[in-house]
Amino acid sequence: MIELSNIRSLSDFQRNTKDHLRRLKNSGKPEVLTVNGQAELVVQSAAAYQKLLEQAELGDSVQILKQRIAGGEKGIPAKQVLAAVKKRLGLGEGK
């Protein structure tokens, strides 16, 4: 959610770029830049953008899993997977 305090004009951003960059890095929150009173751009720090991408990827994965579960797709039982991993790694019962 974009906070109203994070809506700025593009001309203000241009005049005070260093202040905006410092605020973007410190807060991790995006800013909406306006042109003639209309929202035109969203800017954010690279770190915040990377975090957003990671969250979107996780959300996509969760959605895929939900669709597969709803579709009745069955997976391999965890015990079977663990047994295969142990075998591949050469881990026996006594180890």
C-alpha positions, 0 to 999 in steps of 0.5 A: 500500500502506498502511503499518502506521504510517499506521493511527490511531484517529479519536479520535487524529486528532480530538485531534491534527488539526494533527499529522496534517495536517502529516504527511499533507502532508509524506509524501503518504501516506494514513492509515487511521482506525479506529473501534472497532479497525476501518478506517473511513476513509482520509484524504490530502492534496489534492495526493496525492489529485490525483496518485492521480486522475491515475494512475488516469486514466492506468491507464484509458487504458492499459487501453483501449489494451491492449483495442483492441490485443488486439481487433485494432483498427488505427490510423492510421500515424504517418507519415500523422498527421504528414503531416496535421499538417504540412499543417494547420500549413503546414509544407512539406518545406523548412521 
